[in-house]
């Protein structure tokens, strides 16, 4: 829905009105982005180092569950928890709850879309959210900083630089 290729004549950074599935009178304005994270294309696959560690865990019969978002192509899914209209939810919240996880660390593409959506839904669901600022990206630094300021306003979202987070983990104090 938000990929520029789905909207002839629009460029990344433009805006488009999206009609809600359950209410044709309700629309939402959202940004248009360059195509990214499309299954089977470069950038959508799991990074080789992470893939190796996951295969190592699976080799020791440790279950690894892959959370898939954006399964309904009629609705964008910025959040890793649910689509933008909250019609379809992923299994992420269930997996985190089952394993007693209370803090999520968020990184990723498009700070003002997927990173923002996942962070806000995480806060709504009661998680402490740590956003690693320098491990996110947007189409401009101004847009990225505005999204980070909004997330900090939610109160339960801490923002850190990657180096700071690594030092914290090495010291064993965690978040």
N, C-alpha and C positions, 0 to 999 in steps of 0.2 A: 504494500500500500504506500509506503513512504519512499520507495525507491524512485529515483528520477526516471528510470527507464519505463515505469508504469504511467508516466505523465508526460506525453510528448509536448515539447516546447518548454518544459520546466527544467531548471538547473538545480543542482545541489545548493541549498541555502534558501530557495524559494519556499513558499508556503502553499498548502492545499487544504481544502475543506473535505473532511471525511464524514460520511453519513453513518450513524450508528445502525447496527444490524436489527435491533429490536425496536427502533423508533426512527422512522424515516424523516421525522421533523427535527430530530436532534442531530446537530453536526458539531464537529470539533476541528479546529485549525491545528495542523501539525506541519513540521518542517519536512522538506524533501531532501533526501540524502543520496549520495552515490551508492550504487549497489555494493553490498558487502555481506560477508558471512553467508553466502549462498552455498548450500550443501553441494559438495563435489567440486568446489572451486578453491583456488589458493586463498588462504586466510580463514577458511571455514573449518579446516581440519584441526585436530588437536596437535599442538606443538610436539615435535619428536621427543624431546626430553621428558615431557609430561607423559606422553604415550608410553615410553619405556618404563617409567615408574608405575603407571597403571597396570601394564602387563606383568610387571614384577609382583605387584600385589595380587593380581588375579592368579598368578602361578602358585601363590601360597594360599589359595582358596579364600582370599579376602574378597567379598563381593564389592564390585565397583558398579555403581548405578549412574548411568548417563541421563542427564536431565535435558529433554528436548523442548525448546520453545518454538513459537511461530509455526505451529502445526495447522492453524486455520489461516489460509492465505487470503481470506476476506477481511481480516482484522490484523493490524500490526500488533506485535508483541514486544514492546520495549523491555518490560520486566522479565526477569527469569522466573518469577512466580506466577504470572498470569498474562493473558492478552490485555490490550489497552482498554477493552470494554468489559473486562471481567466476566466473559462468557466461558472461557476455558482456562483451567489452572494446570500448571505443571505439577510434578510430584516433589518439587524442591522443598516446600514447607514440611511435608510429611517426612522426607528423608532427614532433614535437619532436626526435627522434633524427635524422631525415633533414636537418633544418635546423641541427643542431649546437647546439641550445639546451640549456643546462645549468642554468639558473635559471628558476624559474617564480614569478610574482607572483600571489598568490591573494587574491581579494576575493569577496564574494557574500552571498547570503542564508543564514541559518541556520548560524551559526558552528559549532555543535555537531553538525551533520549534513553538509551538502554541502561546506562549507569545510573541516571537519575531515577528511572522507573523501578529498577531493582532495589535501589537504596530506599526509596520512599515506601515501597511495598514491604521491605524488610522491617522498617521502623513501624509501620502499621501493624505488622504481625508480632511485634514485641522484641525483635532482635536488636542488639547493639550493632551498629554499622560502622565499619572503619573503611573510609574511602582513601585509596592510595592515589593522590592527585596526579603524580607524575607517571602513573601507569594507566592514564585515561587520555582520551583525545577528542577534540571537536573540530568543527570546520574553522573556528577562529579562537584565539586566546580569550577574547572578550566574552564570547558565548560560553566557553568553558568556565571562566571565573564566575559568571552570573549563575550558572548551574550549581557550582560549588557553594557559593554564598547562600543560595536557596536551601541546599541540603543542610548546611550548618544551622540554618534557621529552624530546622525540624528538631533540633536539640539532642537527638540521640545519634547524630552522625558526626563522628570525628574524622577530620581530614589530616592525613600525614603524607610526608614525602616517602618514597620507597626506601631510601637509605635510613631514615629514622625508624621505620617499621622493622627493618632487618636488624638494626641495633637493639631494638626493644625485644625482639624474639630471641636474639643471641644471649641477652642478659637474663632471659627466662621470666621476665615480669609479665609478658603478654598484655593483652588488652581486655 
